[in-house]
Amino acid sequence: MTAWRVVPTEGFARQLRKLDRQTAARVIATLDAVVESGDPRSRGRALGGPLAGLRRYRGGSWRVLCELRDDALVVLALEVGKRDHVYD
C-alpha cells in the first residue's frame, strides 16, 4: 500500500516561512500526523460553502486548508493561517 504524502503549494510554503519556528513546527507536525494516520479523512473536518471540497486541520489556533487528491494519494496544503482569518 502506498502512503499519503503532503505537497505544499507555493502560497502555503510562503505563508509557512513567515511563521515563527515554533508555530511552523506545529503546523508541520499536524500535517505529518494527518498522513501518518493512513486516512486523511479520519482527521480534520470537511468544509462547506465556498470552501466545499477542502478539509481543514487544526494546530492550536492555526488552521491548514488542504485538498485531498485520492488518485495520487496527495494532501495538497493550500493555506495556513490563524483561525479568524484563514476562511476569508
Stockholm file with secondary structure:
# STOCKHOLM 1.0

chainA/1-88         MTAWRVVPTEGFARQLRKLDRQTAARVIATLDAVVESGDPRSRGRALGGPLAGLRRYRGGSWRVLCELRDDALVVLALEVGKRDHVYD
#=GR chainA/1-88 SS CCCCEEEECHHHHHHHHHSCHHHHHHHHHHHHHHHHTSCGGGSSEECCGGGTTCEEEEETTEEEEEEEETTTTEEEEEEEEETTTTTC
#=GC SS_cons        CCCCEEEECHHHHHHHHHSCHHHHHHHHHHHHHHHHTSCGGGSSEECCGGGTTCEEEEETTEEEEEEEETTTTEEEEEEEEETTTTTC
//
